[in-house]
Amino acid sequence: METFEAITERHGVLRFRPDPVEPEKIEQVLRAAVAAPSAANTQPWEFVVVTDPQLTKRVAHYLMEAQMTYVLNGMLELPEEFTDKLMSLYTEFDNAPCFIVFCLNQRVDLASARWAQILRDWDMCAIGGAIANLMAMATDLGLGTRYFGGFVADNDAAPLKEMLGIPAHVEIVAATPLGYHDEPPKERPEQSLDVLVNYRRGDKYSLAGLLKGKLPFSTVTHFDRYDDKTPIREG
Ligand SMILES: Cc1cc2nc3c(=O)[nH]c(=O)nc-3n(C[C@H](O)[C@H](O)[C@H](O)COP(=O)(O)O)c2cc1C
């Protein structure tokens, strides 16, 4: 598969076949992750790969519950009729034969508080790059992934840390299932400005508006000079 296809065909997968992922493919996605750039080469990432079938079920159920409580009810504040409908998308998710949990291990200590803060932000960026590499590699190998991050609102994912024996100084950032799936690449048309405007909240968009599709490419790209092309306008 071409690099562009591997990147653009990635989409969040929620239905997996139970077939195990070959260990060499798991290693390959992890090697793609650690190839990401990191500030001053800190390589702040660590990965917990879960394949024990009892543990994968527990991780899946934890992520589902957290999705309901912290993401759909908490962050998105959706009414019950929507949360029930959305949660029905997650019913085959516990089939996934593998989960990868992305962790931040800040091994470097800086004397300056300001620089320590900047380094933490950089380390988070680096982990984002590692996750993106891993997901593109997985797509290339015919494997599906789905980025989960909202569960960290649950006391920094303390229950998952406990489940996997992750020590206190190592922070959980995100998790993904990894496995084979039958889902065709998702159509992701650019969002019409009208949809965004309808979901306007003050001078920003609401999350519900953004969830519907991709921002227009021309809105997020600038050439030579920043040009304020924001589609927010008086409704
Ligand atoms: C930092 C981050 C956190 C995310 N957290 C969640 C989450 O908690 N639950 C979820 O269902 N999706 C989560 N997602 C997935 C996004 O909702 C998804 O990537 C986005 O809607 C675009 O869809 P796509 O991945 O199919 O392209 C997260 C993505 C990112 C980058």
The ligand as an SDF file (V2000), in Angstrom:
LIG
                    3D

 31 33  0  0  0  0  0  0  0  0999 V2000
   -6.6590   12.5440   21.4290 C   0  0  0  0  0  0  0  0  0  0  0  0
   -7.8370   11.7460   20.9110 C   0  0  0  0  0  0  0  0  0  0  0  0
   -8.7380   11.2040   21.8040 C   0  0  0  0  0  0  0  0  0  0  0  0
   -9.8130   10.4290   21.3340 C   0  0  0  0  0  0  0  0  0  0  0  0
  -10.6690    9.8670   22.2450 N   0  0  0  0  0  0  0  0  0  0  0  0
  -11.6990    9.1270   21.8130 C   0  0  0  0  0  0  0  0  0  0  0  0
  -12.5610    8.4900   22.7600 C   0  0  0  0  0  0  0  0  0  0  0  0
  -12.3850    8.5890   23.9610 O   0  0  0  0  0  0  0  0  0  0  0  0
  -13.5840    7.7500   22.2830 N   0  0  0  0  0  0  0  0  0  0  0  0
  -13.8010    7.5800   20.9460 C   0  0  0  0  0  0  0  0  0  0  0  0
  -14.7680    6.9000   20.5850 O   0  0  0  0  0  0  0  0  0  0  0  0
  -12.9970    8.1570   20.0320 N   0  0  0  0  0  0  0  0  0  0  0  0
  -11.9530    8.9230   20.4390 C   0  0  0  0  0  0  0  0  0  0  0  0
  -11.1000    9.4910   19.5270 N   0  0  0  0  0  0  0  0  0  0  0  0
  -11.3140    9.2120   18.0910 C   0  0  0  0  0  0  0  0  0  0  0  0
  -11.9130   10.4040   17.3650 C   0  0  0  0  0  0  0  0  0  0  0  0
  -13.2380   10.6540   17.7580 O   0  0  0  0  0  0  0  0  0  0  0  0
  -11.8070   10.1130   15.8760 C   0  0  0  0  0  0  0  0  0  0  0  0
  -10.4420    9.9620   15.5390 O   0  0  0  0  0  0  0  0  0  0  0  0
  -12.3900   11.2520   15.0380 C   0  0  0  0  0  0  0  0  0  0  0  0
  -13.7860   11.3260   15.2370 O   0  0  0  0  0  0  0  0  0  0  0  0
  -12.1190   11.0620   13.5330 C   0  0  0  0  0  0  0  0  0  0  0  0
  -12.5990    9.8070   13.0880 O   0  0  0  0  0  0  0  0  0  0  0  0
  -11.6120    8.7460   12.4120 P   0  0  0  0  0  0  0  0  0  0  0  0
  -10.6050    8.3140   13.4630 O   0  0  0  0  0  0  0  0  0  0  0  0
  -12.4870    7.6030   11.9760 O   0  0  0  0  0  0  0  0  0  0  0  0
  -10.9210    9.4470   11.2930 O   0  0  0  0  0  0  0  0  0  0  0  0
  -10.0050   10.2370   19.9600 C   0  0  0  0  0  0  0  0  0  0  0  0
   -9.0600   10.7690   19.0610 C   0  0  0  0  0  0  0  0  0  0  0  0
   -7.9920   11.5030   19.5320 C   0  0  0  0  0  0  0  0  0  0  0  0
   -6.9730   12.0350   18.5560 C   0  0  0  0  0  0  0  0  0  0  0  0
  1  2  1  0
  2  3  1  0
  2 30  2  0
  3  4  2  0
  4  5  1  0
  4 28  1  0
  5  6  2  0
  6  7  1  0
  6 13  1  0
  7  8  2  0
  7  9  1  0
  9 10  1  0
 10 11  2  0
 10 12  1  0
 12 13  2  0
 13 14  1  0
 14 15  1  0
 14 28  1  0
 15 16  1  0
 16 17  1  0
 16 18  1  0
 18 19  1  0
 18 20  1  0
 20 21  1  0
 20 22  1  0
 22 23  1  0
 23 24  1  0
 24 25  2  0
 24 26  1  0
 24 27  1  0
 28 29  2  0
 29 30  1  0
 30 31  1  0
M  END
$$$$
